[in-house]
């Protein structure tokens, strides 16, 4: 008989990123993105996985150096994916994230 834990592990591997990875990605964002610009420019976006991937490549081309690129990608897709509601106006209007 299959173990429920094994099934859970498969589900996690196939589906959404786990919470620990997302939290790592958020720390990575603070460390990697903030030296160049505020996070407003990041958090006002709602992008697909492919589009976030391209953004990360583009930022790397401009000098961003990642220690955990996978975690930051999972964090961005999970938090600012194109399936999420658009950023509220006060977030994109007054400079606060
Ligand atoms: C070496 C400097 C640098 C780093 C590090 C950096 N960026 Fe950027 N980023 C830029 C510049 C320059 C722009 C253009 C700013 C503008 O248009 O005012 C930009 C713009 C953006 C934009 C707006 C869309 C676009 O492509 O212009 C997004 C989204 C973005 N950055 C995401 C990120 C994320 C996420 C990180 C961290 C993983 C990051 N950036 C790290 C330099 C950087």
Backbone and ligand atoms as CSV (ligand in chain L), in Angstrom:
chain,resi,resn,atom,element,x,y,z
A,1,UNK,N,N,0.837,-1.203,0.000
A,1,UNK,CA,C,0.000,0.000,0.000
A,1,UNK,C,C,0.872,1.253,0.000
A,2,UNK,N,N,0.450,2.262,-0.722
A,2,UNK,CA,C,1.244,3.491,-0.788
A,2,UNK,C,C,1.092,4.338,0.457
A,3,UNK,N,N,2.164,4.945,0.833
A,3,UNK,CA,C,2.113,5.821,2.003
A,3,UNK,C,C,1.521,7.177,1.625
A,4,UNK,N,N,0.661,7.707,2.466
A,4,UNK,CA,C,0.107,9.043,2.200
A,4,UNK,C,C,1.207,10.097,2.148
A,5,UNK,N,N,2.266,9.908,2.932
A,5,UNK,CA,C,3.365,10.884,2.914
A,5,UNK,C,C,4.048,10.914,1.552
A,6,UNK,N,N,4.202,9.723,0.970
A,6,UNK,CA,C,4.826,9.642,-0.340
A,6,UNK,C,C,3.966,10.390,-1.361
A,7,UNK,N,N,2.664,10.182,-1.267
A,7,UNK,CA,C,1.762,10.874,-2.190
A,7,UNK,C,C,1.863,12.388,-2.003
A,8,UNK,N,N,1.969,12.812,-0.752
A,8,UNK,CA,C,2.099,14.243,-0.480
A,8,UNK,C,C,3.383,14.786,-1.105
A,9,UNK,N,N,4.443,14.019,-0.981
A,9,UNK,CA,C,5.717,14.446,-1.554
A,9,UNK,C,C,5.598,14.607,-3.067
A,10,UNK,N,N,4.920,13.675,-3.718
A,10,UNK,CA,C,4.714,13.785,-5.172
A,10,UNK,C,C,3.890,15.017,-5.505
A,11,UNK,N,N,2.857,15.249,-4.704
A,11,UNK,CA,C,1.979,16.390,-4.959
A,11,UNK,C,C,2.766,17.691,-4.865
A,12,UNK,N,N,3.645,17.782,-3.863
A,12,UNK,CA,C,4.444,18.993,-3.697
A,12,UNK,C,C,5.423,19.167,-4.849
A,13,UNK,N,N,6.026,18.052,-5.247
A,13,UNK,CA,C,7.012,18.132,-6.318
A,13,UNK,C,C,6.352,18.560,-7.620
A,14,UNK,N,N,5.132,18.114,-7.849
A,14,UNK,CA,C,4.468,18.394,-9.117
A,14,UNK,C,C,3.778,19.748,-9.109
A,15,UNK,N,N,3.387,20.218,-7.937
A,15,UNK,CA,C,2.526,21.388,-7.890
A,15,UNK,C,C,3.220,22.637,-7.411
A,16,UNK,N,N,2.528,23.404,-6.611
A,16,UNK,CA,C,3.027,24.690,-6.146
A,16,UNK,C,C,4.255,24.510,-5.263
A,17,UNK,N,N,5.072,25.554,-5.233
A,17,UNK,CA,C,6.262,25.534,-4.394
A,17,UNK,C,C,5.870,25.505,-2.929
A,18,UNK,N,N,6.706,24.887,-2.103
A,18,UNK,CA,C,6.374,24.835,-0.685
A,18,UNK,C,C,6.721,26.158,-0.004
A,19,UNK,N,N,6.142,26.334,1.180
A,19,UNK,CA,C,6.248,27.600,1.906
A,19,UNK,C,C,7.694,27.970,2.226
A,20,UNK,N,N,8.509,26.964,2.569
A,20,UNK,CA,C,9.901,27.255,2.928
A,20,UNK,C,C,10.657,27.854,1.741
A,21,UNK,N,N,10.397,27.315,0.550
A,21,UNK,CA,C,11.061,27.840,-0.649
A,21,UNK,C,C,10.630,29.281,-0.913
A,22,UNK,N,N,9.331,29.530,-0.740
A,22,UNK,CA,C,8.809,30.874,-0.981
A,22,UNK,C,C,9.434,31.869,-0.001
A,23,UNK,N,N,9.569,31.448,1.261
A,23,UNK,CA,C,10.188,32.345,2.246
A,23,UNK,C,C,11.662,32.604,1.929
A,24,UNK,N,N,12.353,31.569,1.466
A,24,UNK,CA,C,13.750,31.757,1.043
A,24,UNK,C,C,13.817,32.761,-0.101
A,25,UNK,N,N,12.879,32.617,-1.024
A,25,UNK,CA,C,12.840,33.515,-2.182
A,25,UNK,C,C,12.623,34.958,-1.769
A,26,UNK,N,N,11.793,35.153,-0.746
A,26,UNK,CA,C,11.527,36.518,-0.294
A,26,UNK,C,C,12.782,37.140,0.317
A,27,UNK,N,N,13.540,36.350,1.080
A,27,UNK,CA,C,14.801,36.857,1.639
A,27,UNK,C,C,15.780,37.183,0.521
A,28,UNK,N,N,15.813,36.292,-0.460
A,28,UNK,CA,C,16.698,36.486,-1.614
A,28,UNK,C,C,16.341,37.785,-2.350
A,29,UNK,N,N,15.052,38.069,-2.413
A,29,UNK,CA,C,14.613,39.302,-3.065
A,29,UNK,C,C,15.186,40.521,-2.349
A,30,UNK,N,N,15.073,40.527,-0.996
A,30,UNK,CA,C,15.610,41.645,-0.212
A,30,UNK,C,C,17.097,41.850,-0.522
A,31,UNK,N,N,17.800,40.747,-0.545
A,31,UNK,CA,C,19.247,40.799,-0.708
A,31,UNK,C,C,19.641,41.167,-2.140
A,32,UNK,N,N,18.913,40.601,-3.120
A,32,UNK,CA,C,19.338,40.693,-4.513
A,32,UNK,C,C,18.755,41.886,-5.255
A,33,UNK,N,N,17.511,42.235,-4.966
A,33,UNK,CA,C,16.840,43.237,-5.791
A,33,UNK,C,C,16.964,44.645,-5.212
A,34,UNK,N,N,16.939,44.772,-3.883
A,34,UNK,CA,C,16.899,46.096,-3.257
A,34,UNK,C,C,18.124,46.976,-3.533
A,35,UNK,N,N,19.302,46.415,-3.730
A,35,UNK,CA,C,20.443,47.307,-3.999
A,35,UNK,C,C,20.227,48.200,-5.220
A,36,UNK,N,N,19.435,47.778,-6.180
A,36,UNK,CA,C,19.258,48.581,-7.396
A,36,UNK,C,C,17.979,49.401,-7.425
A,37,UNK,N,N,16.887,48.873,-6.916
A,37,UNK,CA,C,15.631,49.639,-6.979
A,37,UNK,C,C,14.678,49.171,-5.893
A,38,UNK,N,N,13.623,49.979,-5.678
A,38,UNK,CA,C,12.629,49.617,-4.666
A,38,UNK,C,C,11.873,48.386,-5.136
A,39,UNK,N,N,11.171,47.758,-4.201
A,39,UNK,CA,C,10.418,46.562,-4.555
A,39,UNK,C,C,9.066,46.918,-5.182
A,40,UNK,N,N,8.712,48.188,-5.150
A,40,UNK,CA,C,7.449,48.587,-5.778
A,40,UNK,C,C,7.429,48.193,-7.256
A,41,UNK,N,N,8.550,48.406,-7.916
A,41,UNK,CA,C,8.643,48.114,-9.350
A,41,UNK,C,C,8.464,46.603,-9.591
A,42,UNK,N,N,8.804,45.809,-8.573
A,42,UNK,CA,C,8.619,44.354,-8.671
A,42,UNK,C,C,7.176,43.984,-8.312
A,43,UNK,N,N,6.698,44.512,-7.164
A,43,UNK,CA,C,5.426,44.052,-6.600
A,43,UNK,C,C,4.210,44.600,-7.317
A,44,UNK,N,N,4.396,45.585,-8.182
A,44,UNK,CA,C,3.246,46.098,-8.937
A,44,UNK,C,C,2.999,45.264,-10.191
A,45,UNK,N,N,3.866,44.297,-10.457
A,45,UNK,CA,C,3.698,43.416,-11.619
A,45,UNK,C,C,2.874,42.170,-11.305
A,46,UNK,N,N,2.215,41.642,-12.298
A,46,UNK,CA,C,1.562,40.320,-12.214
A,46,UNK,C,C,1.971,39.588,-13.488
A,47,UNK,N,N,2.931,38.686,-13.368
A,47,UNK,CA,C,3.517,38.074,-14.559
A,47,UNK,C,C,3.406,36.551,-14.533
A,48,UNK,N,N,3.434,35.961,-15.714
A,48,UNK,CA,C,3.474,34.504,-15.837
A,48,UNK,C,C,4.849,33.995,-15.399
A,49,UNK,N,N,4.955,32.697,-15.198
A,49,UNK,CA,C,6.245,32.080,-14.855
A,49,UNK,C,C,7.299,32.408,-15.914
A,50,UNK,N,N,6.904,32.279,-17.192
A,50,UNK,CA,C,7.855,32.544,-18.284
A,50,UNK,C,C,8.326,33.998,-18.240
A,51,UNK,N,N,7.390,34.908,-17.948
A,51,UNK,CA,C,7.743,36.328,-17.937
A,51,UNK,C,C,8.640,36.659,-16.741
A,52,UNK,N,N,8.372,36.064,-15.561
A,52,UNK,CA,C,9.273,36.297,-14.411
A,52,UNK,C,C,10.656,35.744,-14.709
A,53,UNK,N,N,10.678,34.591,-15.366
A,53,UNK,CA,C,11.964,34.002,-15.753
A,53,UNK,C,C,12.763,34.977,-16.632
A,54,UNK,N,N,12.087,35.566,-17.583
A,54,UNK,CA,C,12.753,36.539,-18.457
A,54,UNK,C,C,13.220,37.755,-17.661
A,55,UNK,N,N,12.385,38.216,-16.708
A,55,UNK,CA,C,12.796,39.367,-15.880
A,55,UNK,C,C,14.082,39.039,-15.128
A,56,UNK,N,N,14.137,37.824,-14.559
A,56,UNK,CA,C,15.335,37.459,-13.789
A,56,UNK,C,C,16.566,37.421,-14.692
A,57,UNK,N,N,16.393,36.928,-15.913
A,57,UNK,CA,C,17.514,36.939,-16.862
A,57,UNK,C,C,17.938,38.369,-17.195
A,58,UNK,N,N,16.926,39.207,-17.402
A,58,UNK,CA,C,17.196,40.595,-17.757
A,58,UNK,C,C,17.954,41.299,-16.624
A,59,UNK,N,N,17.501,41.070,-15.359
A,59,UNK,CA,C,18.166,41.697,-14.215
A,59,UNK,C,C,19.589,41.160,-14.074
A,60,UNK,N,N,19.769,39.873,-14.356
A,60,UNK,CA,C,21.120,39.304,-14.297
A,60,UNK,C,C,22.012,39.993,-15.325
A,61,UNK,N,N,21.443,40.264,-16.492
A,61,UNK,CA,C,22.200,40.963,-17.539
A,61,UNK,C,C,22.618,42.360,-17.093
A,62,UNK,N,N,21.828,42.949,-16.204
A,62,UNK,CA,C,22.153,44.278,-15.685
A,62,UNK,C,C,22.984,44.200,-14.421
A,63,UNK,N,N,23.304,42.990,-13.958
A,63,UNK,CA,C,24.227,42.864,-12.831
A,63,UNK,C,C,23.700,42.143,-11.601
A,64,UNK,N,N,22.412,41.722,-11.567
A,64,UNK,CA,C,21.900,40.981,-10.407
A,64,UNK,C,C,22.627,39.644,-10.313
A,65,UNK,N,N,23.012,39.297,-9.075
A,65,UNK,CA,C,23.703,38.025,-8.843
A,65,UNK,C,C,22.880,37.197,-7.865
A,66,UNK,N,N,22.414,36.028,-8.295
A,66,UNK,CA,C,21.537,35.202,-7.467
A,66,UNK,C,C,22.319,34.128,-6.738
A,67,UNK,N,N,21.958,33.894,-5.461
A,67,UNK,CA,C,22.479,32.695,-4.804
A,67,UNK,C,C,21.422,31.592,-4.828
A,68,UNK,N,N,20.150,31.968,-4.985
A,68,UNK,CA,C,19.093,30.960,-5.056
A,68,UNK,C,C,18.018,31.427,-6.043
A,69,UNK,N,N,18.362,31.325,-7.313
A,69,UNK,CA,C,17.473,31.831,-8.361
A,69,UNK,C,C,16.144,31.073,-8.371
A,70,UNK,N,N,16.192,29.744,-8.150
A,70,UNK,CA,C,14.958,28.943,-8.158
A,70,UNK,C,C,13.982,29.438,-7.097
A,71,UNK,N,N,14.498,29.710,-5.893
A,71,UNK,CA,C,13.620,30.135,-4.797
A,71,UNK,C,C,12.979,31.479,-5.125
A,72,UNK,N,N,13.760,32.383,-5.684
A,72,UNK,CA,C,13.186,33.699,-5.971
A,72,UNK,C,C,12.139,33.589,-7.078
A,73,UNK,N,N,12.378,32.726,-8.040
A,73,UNK,CA,C,11.382,32.534,-9.107
A,73,UNK,C,C,10.081,31.960,-8.527
A,74,UNK,N,N,10.217,30.943,-7.660
A,74,UNK,CA,C,9.011,30.346,-7.066
A,74,UNK,C,C,8.255,31.373,-6.229
A,75,UNK,N,N,8.992,32.179,-5.480
A,75,UNK,CA,C,8.365,33.225,-4.666
A,75,UNK,C,C,7.619,34.234,-5.552
A,76,UNK,N,N,8.254,34.674,-6.621
A,76,UNK,CA,C,7.613,35.662,-7.495
A,76,UNK,C,C,6.365,35.086,-8.168
A,77,UNK,N,N,6.467,33.843,-8.653
A,77,UNK,CA,C,5.318,33.218,-9.328
A,77,UNK,C,C,4.172,33.020,-8.329
A,78,UNK,N,N,4.519,32.577,-7.097
A,78,UNK,CA,C,3.477,32.295,-6.106
A,78,UNK,C,C,2.824,33.574,-5.590
A,79,UNK,N,N,3.571,34.674,-5.547
A,79,UNK,CA,C,3.065,35.887,-4.916
A,79,UNK,C,C,2.597,36.926,-5.932
A,80,UNK,N,N,3.292,37.029,-7.053
A,80,UNK,CA,C,2.994,38.068,-8.052
A,80,UNK,C,C,2.764,37.447,-9.423
A,81,UNK,N,N,2.131,36.262,-9.432
A,81,UNK,CA,C,1.811,35.581,-10.678
A,81,UNK,C,C,0.660,36.254,-11.403
A,82,UNK,N,N,0.502,35.935,-12.677
A,82,UNK,CA,C,-0.558,36.586,-13.457
A,82,UNK,C,C,-1.952,36.048,-13.129
A,83,UNK,N,N,-2.022,35.094,-12.186
A,83,UNK,CA,C,-3.332,34.641,-11.705
A,83,UNK,C,C,-3.767,35.418,-10.462
A,84,UNK,N,N,-2.917,36.348,-10.004
A,84,UNK,CA,C,-3.240,37.119,-8.805
A,84,UNK,C,C,-3.951,38.417,-9.199
A,85,UNK,N,N,-4.787,38.951,-8.277
A,85,UNK,CA,C,-5.465,40.214,-8.592
A,85,UNK,C,C,-4.454,41.334,-8.788
A,86,UNK,N,N,-4.784,42.314,-9.609
A,86,UNK,CA,C,-3.845,43.406,-9.868
A,86,UNK,C,C,-3.529,44.138,-8.570
A,87,UNK,N,N,-2.360,44.785,-8.541
A,87,UNK,CA,C,-1.946,45.521,-7.351
A,87,UNK,C,C,-2.928,46.649,-7.088
A,88,UNK,N,N,-3.286,46.878,-5.807
A,88,UNK,CA,C,-4.185,47.992,-5.508
A,88,UNK,C,C,-3.538,49.319,-5.890
A,89,UNK,N,N,-4.346,50.327,-6.259
A,89,UNK,CA,C,-3.802,51.600,-6.753
A,89,UNK,C,C,-2.829,52.244,-5.783
A,90,UNK,N,N,-3.103,52.149,-4.466
A,90,UNK,CA,C,-2.192,52.830,-3.534
A,90,UNK,C,C,-0.798,52.220,-3.571
A,91,UNK,N,N,-0.702,50.952,-3.968
A,91,UNK,CA,C,0.616,50.333,-4.061
A,91,UNK,C,C,1.386,50.876,-5.258
A,92,UNK,N,N,0.718,51.035,-6.378
A,92,UNK,CA,C,1.460,51.491,-7.543
A,92,UNK,C,C,1.521,53.017,-7.626
A,93,UNK,N,N,0.744,53.719,-6.804
A,93,UNK,CA,C,0.693,55.171,-6.959
A,93,UNK,C,C,1.673,55.925,-6.058
A,94,UNK,N,N,1.855,55.510,-4.818
A,94,UNK,CA,C,2.578,56.392,-3.898
A,94,UNK,C,C,3.966,55.895,-3.493
A,95,UNK,N,N,4.448,54.851,-4.148
A,95,UNK,CA,C,5.819,54.448,-3.911
A,95,UNK,C,C,5.997,53.451,-2.788
A,96,UNK,N,N,4.941,53.163,-2.024
A,96,UNK,CA,C,5.079,52.138,-0.994
A,96,UNK,C,C,4.809,50.774,-1.595
A,97,UNK,N,N,5.442,49.746,-1.034
A,97,UNK,CA,C,5.151,48.416,-1.541
A,97,UNK,C,C,3.930,47.925,-0.822
L,1,LIG,C1,C,22.008,45.592,-11.068
L,1,LIG,C2,C,20.825,46.346,-10.796
L,1,LIG,C3,C,19.518,45.573,-10.681
L,1,LIG,C4,C,19.241,44.531,-9.853
L,1,LIG,C5,C,20.151,43.826,-8.880
L,1,LIG,C6,C,17.841,44.218,-10.058
L,1,LIG,N1,N,17.306,45.070,-10.978
L,1,LIG,FE1,FE,15.345,45.083,-11.612
L,1,LIG,N2,N,15.733,46.725,-12.731
L,1,LIG,C7,C,16.963,47.333,-12.874
L,1,LIG,C8,C,16.812,48.499,-13.728
L,1,LIG,C9,C,17.937,49.457,-14.144
L,1,LIG,C10,C,15.449,48.565,-14.088
L,1,LIG,C11,C,14.741,49.605,-14.940
L,1,LIG,C12,C,14.313,50.687,-13.976
L,1,LIG,C13,C,13.391,51.661,-14.596
L,1,LIG,O1,O,12.834,51.409,-15.665
L,1,LIG,O2,O,13.177,52.707,-13.949
L,1,LIG,C14,C,14.798,47.442,-13.444
L,1,LIG,C15,C,13.456,47.154,-13.570
L,1,LIG,C16,C,12.832,46.036,-13.056
L,1,LIG,C17,C,11.445,45.668,-13.298
L,1,LIG,C18,C,10.437,46.448,-14.125
L,1,LIG,C19,C,10.255,45.864,-15.474
L,1,LIG,C20,C,11.464,46.013,-16.335
L,1,LIG,O3,O,11.919,44.984,-16.838
L,1,LIG,O4,O,11.987,47.134,-16.506
L,1,LIG,C21,C,11.230,44.505,-12.626
L,1,LIG,C22,C,9.950,43.690,-12.585
L,1,LIG,C23,C,12.470,44.177,-11.943
L,1,LIG,N3,N,13.422,45.132,-12.220
L,1,LIG,C24,C,12.633,43.064,-11.155
L,1,LIG,C25,C,13.788,42.780,-10.435
L,1,LIG,C26,C,13.912,41.712,-9.506
L,1,LIG,C27,C,12.810,40.718,-9.161
L,1,LIG,C28,C,15.173,41.765,-9.001
L,1,LIG,C29,C,15.816,40.856,-7.981
L,1,LIG,C30,C,15.811,39.474,-8.340
L,1,LIG,C31,C,15.853,42.878,-9.648
L,1,LIG,N4,N,14.973,43.470,-10.493
L,1,LIG,C32,C,17.168,43.217,-9.395
L,1,LIG,C33,C,18.148,46.952,-12.298
L,1,LIG,C34,C,18.290,45.914,-11.389
